[in-house]
Amino acid sequence: MGIPEWVRTTRGKLKSIQFSYSLPSDEASFVERKFAQAEYKRDPWESMPLPTGYAAYRTTEELFARIKLAIAEQTHLSDKDSALLTLWVFSTWFHDVLSIAPGLVVTGPAHDGDAVLHALYAFCYHPVLVAEMTGAALSEIKWDKKPTLLIFEPNLSKRLAALLCSSTRRGYLALRTVPGASRSAFDYYGPKAIYAGEDPPIRAMLKHSVHINASPAPGVYSQHVVPMPEEMTQKLQNQLLRYRSEHLPEVSKLELHAAGLSPDFNAIASALCECIVHAPGLQNELVSLLTPYSEQQIAERLDDLGTLSVGAALTLCHQGKGKILINEIAAEVNRVLRDRGERIQYRPENVGHRLKKAGLLSRRVSAAGNGFVLDHATQVRIHEVAATYGCVGLTDDKENLHCPLCQQNK
């Protein structure tokens, strides 16, 4: 056994030779694997982990636990983060029948982010590691193989972030250039995980994604991780294929609803938990893991002018008025801010602009200025927009307890 080496002959020509090594029998197999590793294939499409057949996995809970343990050993992440990564791995095996392909955003030191991507590489459906993400790189992906993209891109642009965000849902078309063909519209829908750097400001743009911080605890240094044996990778790939083949029709028909979460995380949790079949206890546990993320998002949005403006419009909508003015909505926004002890106050022009951006288009309703005539269609629209901003159910219970539109949009 040996590794081919390039040498130069006495005549100056290049030549490949292979040295032979004599090893004890108990070391031969280990060194042979290391030599094979040195000769890895450079084409990621040829070397991606793929199932070779079916393998029994026993129960959903046991398969989930095995993968979670393997991820924890490879990354040294917490039990909670390892569980969320495992949940995302399961979703990659069913993304083609889900209504949304939740993304995964990994932040933290580059070494730890790389460790997470390589750990996921062993378990995901048709995984491909991608260094640096550009529009050209997306065009070159072999989408017919239904890949899971594991992207290392700490300098992601806003434009690419928006494209990756939209590709978590079907139907958004982007232009794709294929060598030898003209540019054409293409849907980049599919599962994607991205290492986005230490603390990227762009992280908030990557909606419909689970966020994992891979940073080690304070005072704890990243440890060297021994790669998982190929035999274990192959076994788990085969078990996951068996799991997919047994439950694909069932998952395609499921429409779960994770109550108590923000709209974004409701969609994420529902899609993820649809892939955890015949394990209601595990589903409930996983929804509880996403709850803190949802609560944080709601808290951040409560401080956003868009959420404040939509919430104020919803509050006034519940007061039985025939119309509401932008001036009144701005006054309600400023009242809420004063009650919180905030000094900032907004002008009606600022509030009207944010309502328009949210999809609530005002018009002149009286000499006093612009606003909304609260006919049934407008009330429905206000409630729909409020639901997307997570405002429904956040106003005073006395106001919305008996509101049928609030109940429909919860």
C-alpha positions in Angstrom: 0.0 0.0 0.0 1.1 3.6 -0.5 0.4 7.1 -1.7 1.4 8.1 -5.3 4.3 10.6 -5.2 5.4 12.9 -8.0 9.2 12.9 -8.7 11.4 14.2 -11.5 13.5 11.8 -13.6 17.1 12.3 -14.4 16.0 13.6 -17.8 13.8 16.3 -16.1 10.4 14.7 -16.8 7.7 14.3 -14.2 6.8 10.8 -13.1 4.4 9.3 -10.6 5.7 6.5 -8.4 4.3 4.8 -5.3 6.3 3.8 -2.3 5.5 0.6 -0.5 5.2 0.5 3.3 5.5 -2.5 5.5 3.2 -2.4 8.5 2.1 -4.7 11.4 -1.2 -6.4 10.6 -3.0 -4.6 13.4 -2.1 -1.2 12.0 -2.6 -1.9 8.3 -6.3 -1.3 8.1 -6.1 2.1 10.0 -3.2 3.4 7.8 -5.0 2.2 4.7 -8.0 4.3 5.6 -5.7 7.3 6.1 -4.2 6.7 2.7 -7.6 6.5 1.2 -8.5 9.8 2.9 -5.4 11.4 1.3 -6.7 10.4 -2.2 -10.2 11.8 -1.7 -12.2 12.8 -4.8 -12.1 16.5 -5.5 -15.6 16.5 -7.2 -18.1 16.9 -4.3 -20.9 15.5 -6.4 -18.9 12.2 -6.7 -18.0 12.0 -3.0 -21.2 13.1 -1.3 -22.5 10.6 1.3 -25.4 8.6 -0.2 -27.3 5.6 1.0 -26.3 2.2 -0.4 -29.5 0.5 0.7 -32.0 0.2 3.6 -31.1 -0.3 7.2 -33.4 -0.9 10.2 -33.7 2.1 12.6 -36.2 0.7 15.2 -38.2 3.8 16.3 -38.2 7.5 15.4 -37.1 8.4 18.9 -34.1 6.0 18.8 -33.0 7.2 15.3 -33.3 10.8 16.5 -31.3 10.1 19.6 -28.5 8.4 17.7 -28.1 11.3 15.3 -28.3 13.9 18.1 -25.6 12.1 20.0 -23.3 11.9 17.0 -23.8 15.6 16.3 -23.1 16.5 19.9 -19.9 14.4 19.8 -18.8 16.1 16.6 -19.6 19.7 17.6 -19.6 19.8 21.4 -22.8 21.8 21.2 -25.4 21.8 24.0 -28.2 19.1 24.1 -30.7 21.8 23.0 -28.7 22.9 20.0 -27.8 19.3 19.0 -31.5 18.5 19.1 -32.4 21.5 16.8 -29.7 20.5 14.4 -31.0 16.9 14.4 -34.5 18.2 13.7 -33.2 20.2 10.8 -31.4 17.1 9.4 -34.7 15.2 9.4 -36.4 18.0 7.5 -33.8 17.7 4.7 -35.0 14.2 4.0 -38.5 15.4 3.3 -38.0 18.9 1.9 -39.4 17.9 -1.5 -42.9 17.3 0.1 -42.8 20.1 2.7 -44.5 23.5 2.2 -41.4 25.2 3.4 -37.7 24.1 3.6 -36.5 25.8 6.8 -33.0 27.2 6.6 -30.3 27.0 9.2 -28.0 29.9 10.1 -24.8 29.1 12.0 -22.8 31.8 13.7 -19.7 31.9 15.9 -16.0 31.3 15.3 -15.0 30.0 11.9 -13.5 26.8 13.3 -16.8 25.9 15.2 -19.0 26.9 12.3 -16.9 24.6 10.0 -17.3 21.8 12.5 -21.1 22.1 12.4 -21.3 22.0 8.6 -19.0 19.0 8.5 -21.1 17.2 11.1 -24.3 17.9 9.2 -22.5 16.6 6.0 -22.7 13.0 7.4 -26.4 13.0 7.9 -28.3 15.3 5.5 -30.1 14.3 2.4 -27.6 14.6 -0.6 -25.3 17.0 1.2 -22.8 19.3 -0.7 -20.3 21.6 1.0 -20.1 25.0 -0.7 -17.3 27.5 -0.2 -18.3 31.1 -0.9 -21.8 31.8 -2.2 -22.5 33.8 -5.3 -25.2 33.9 -7.9 -22.9 32.1 -10.3 -22.3 29.4 -7.7 -26.0 28.9 -7.3 -26.3 28.5 -11.1 -23.7 25.8 -11.2 -25.5 23.6 -8.5 -26.8 20.3 -9.9 -30.3 20.9 -8.7 -31.6 17.7 -10.3 -29.8 15.8 -7.5 -32.0 17.6 -4.9 -29.0 18.7 -2.8 -28.8 20.0 0.7 -26.4 23.0 0.5 -24.0 23.5 3.4 -22.6 26.9 2.7 -19.5 28.5 4.3 -19.9 32.2 3.6 -19.0 34.6 6.4 -19.3 37.6 4.0 -22.8 37.1 2.6 -24.2 40.1 0.7 -27.7 41.4 1.4 -28.7 40.5 -2.1 -27.7 36.8 -1.7 -29.2 36.8 1.8 -32.6 37.9 0.3 -32.3 35.2 -2.4 -31.5 32.4 0.2 -34.4 33.6 2.4 -36.9 33.5 -0.5 -35.7 30.1 -1.5 -37.0 28.5 1.7 -40.5 28.7 0.0 -41.6 27.5 -3.4 -42.5 29.8 -6.3 -39.9 32.6 -6.1 -38.2 32.7 -9.5 -34.7 34.0 -10.1 -32.6 34.1 -13.2 -30.2 31.3 -13.7 -27.4 31.0 -16.3 -26.4 27.6 -17.4 -23.3 27.1 -19.6 -24.4 26.6 -23.2 -27.9 27.9 -22.6 -29.7 31.2 -22.3 -30.7 32.7 -19.0 -33.9 31.3 -17.7 -36.2 31.6 -14.7 -35.5 29.1 -11.9 -36.8 28.3 -8.4 -33.9 27.7 -6.0 -36.2 26.1 -3.4 -34.4 23.6 -1.2 -32.7 23.0 2.2 -29.7 25.2 2.9 -27.5 25.7 6.0 -25.0 28.6 6.0 -22.2 29.6 8.3 -22.6 33.4 8.3 -19.6 34.5 10.4 -19.1 35.5 14.0 -22.0 37.9 14.5 -23.2 39.0 11.1 -25.6 42.0 10.9 -27.2 40.2 8.0 -28.5 37.4 10.2 -31.8 39.1 10.8 -32.5 39.0 7.0 -32.3 35.2 6.9 -36.0 34.6 7.7 -37.6 31.2 8.0 -34.4 29.8 9.5 -33.3 28.3 12.7 -30.3 30.1 14.2 -27.5 28.2 16.0 -24.6 29.9 17.8 -21.7 27.5 17.7 -19.5 29.6 20.0 -18.0 27.5 22.9 -19.0 28.5 26.4 -16.8 31.3 28.0 -13.4 29.9 29.1 -13.9 26.7 27.0 -11.7 26.2 24.0 -12.8 24.4 20.9 -11.6 20.8 21.0 -10.2 18.6 18.3 -12.8 16.3 16.9 -12.1 12.9 15.4 -14.1 12.5 12.2 -17.0 10.0 12.5 -16.1 6.6 10.9 -17.4 6.1 7.4 -19.1 2.9 8.5 -21.2 4.9 10.9 -22.0 7.6 8.3 -23.1 4.9 5.9 -25.2 3.1 8.4 -27.1 6.3 9.4 -27.6 7.3 5.8 -29.1 3.9 5.1 -31.4 4.2 8.2 -32.5 7.6 7.2 -33.4 6.4 3.7 -35.5 3.6 5.3 -37.2 6.3 7.5 -37.9 8.5 4.4 -39.2 5.7 2.3 -41.6 4.5 5.1 -43.0 7.9 6.0 -42.8 10.1 2.8 -46.5 9.7 1.8 -47.6 10.4 5.4 -45.4 13.5 5.8 -46.7 14.8 2.5 -50.2 14.8 3.9 -49.5 16.3 7.3 -50.4 19.9 8.1 -49.4 20.5 11.7 -49.9 23.8 13.6 -47.6 24.7 16.4 -49.7 27.0 18.6 -48.2 29.8 20.7 -45.4 30.8 18.3 -44.9 33.8 16.1 -46.0 33.4 12.5 -42.5 32.8 11.3 -41.6 30.2 13.9 -45.1 28.6 13.6 -44.3 27.9 9.9 -40.8 26.6 10.8 -41.9 24.5 13.7 -44.8 23.0 11.8 -42.6 22.0 8.8 -39.9 20.6 11.1 -42.2 18.6 13.3 -44.1 17.1 10.4 -40.9 15.1 9.7 -41.0 13.5 13.2 -43.5 10.8 12.7 -45.3 8.7 15.4 -43.5 10.5 18.2 -45.8 13.2 19.7 -43.8 13.5 22.9 -40.7 14.3 20.8 -42.6 16.8 18.7 -43.8 18.6 21.8 -40.3 18.7 23.2 -38.9 20.2 19.9 -41.7 22.8 19.7 -40.7 23.9 23.3 -37.1 24.3 22.1 -38.2 26.8 19.4 -40.4 28.8 21.8 -37.6 31.0 23.2 -36.6 31.9 19.6 -40.2 32.9 18.9 -40.5 34.9 22.1 -37.3 36.8 21.3 -38.5 37.6 17.8 -41.8 38.8 19.2 -40.0 41.0 21.7 -37.8 42.5 19.0 -40.8 43.2 16.8 -42.6 44.9 19.7 -39.9 47.6 19.6 -40.2 47.9 15.8 -42.2 50.9 14.4 -43.9 48.7 11.9 -45.2 46.4 14.7 -46.1 49.4 16.9 -48.0 51.0 14.1 -49.9 47.8 13.0 -50.7 47.0 16.7 -52.0 50.5 17.2 -54.2 50.3 14.2 -55.6 47.0 15.5 -56.3 48.5 18.9 -58.3 51.3 17.4 -60.0 48.9 15.1 -61.5 47.2 18.2 -63.0 50.4 19.5 -66.1 50.3 17.2 -65.2 53.4 15.2 -66.3 54.0 11.6 -62.9 55.3 10.6 -59.5 55.9 12.1 -57.0 58.6 11.2 -53.2 58.2 10.8 -53.0 61.0 13.5 -54.9 58.8 15.9 -52.7 55.7 15.1 -49.6 57.8 15.7 -51.0 59.1 19.0 -51.6 55.5 20.1 -48.1 54.5 19.1 -46.6 57.3 21.1 -48.9 56.5 24.1 -47.5 52.9 24.1 -44.0 54.2 24.0 -44.6 56.6 26.9 -46.1 53.8 29.0 -42.9 51.9 28.4 -40.8 54.8 29.6 -39.5 55.5 26.1 -38.7 59.1 25.2 -38.8 58.7 21.4 -42.0 59.9 19.7 -43.1 59.4 16.1 -44.8 61.8 13.7 -47.9 60.8 11.8 -45.9 60.8 8.5 -43.5 58.2 9.9 -46.4 56.0 11.1 -48.2 56.3 7.7 -45.1 55.3 5.8 -44.6 52.2 8.0 -48.2 51.2 7.6 -47.9 51.5 3.8 -44.8 49.4 3.9 -46.7 46.8 5.9 -49.4 46.6 3.3 -52.0 49.0 4.9 -52.6 51.7 2.3 -54.4 54.8 3.8 -56.4 57.4 1.9 -58.0 60.7 2.7 -61.1 60.1 4.7 -61.9 63.6 6.0 -60.6 67.1 6.2 -58.5 66.0 9.2 -56.3 63.9 7.0 -55.6 60.3 5.8 -56.7 57.1 7.5 -59.0 54.1 7.0 -62.7 53.6 6.7 -63.4 50.6 8.8 -65.7 48.6 6.5 -65.6 44.8 6.8 -62.9 44.4 4.1 -60.6 46.9 5.8 -61.0 45.3 9.2 -60.2 41.9 7.7 -57.1 43.3 6.1 -55.9 45.0 9.3 -56.3 41.7 11.2 -54.4 39.8 8.5 -51.5 42.2 8.5 -51.5 42.2 12.4 -51.3 38.4 12.4 -48.2 38.5 10.2 -46.6 40.9 12.6 -47.5 38.8 15.6 -49.9 41.5 17.0 -53.1 39.4 17.2 -53.4 38.2 20.8 -50.9 40.8 22.1 -53.4 43.6 22.6 -55.7 44.0 25.7 -57.7 40.8 26.2 -60.8 42.8 26.9 -60.6 44.3 23.4 -60.0 41.1 21.4 -61.6 38.4 23.5 -64.8 38.4 21.5 -63.4 39.6 18.2 -64.1 36.8 15.6 -61.4 38.2 13.3 -58.8 37.9 16.1 -59.9 34.3 16.7 -59.6 33.5 13.0 -56.1 34.9 12.7 -54.6 33.4 15.9 
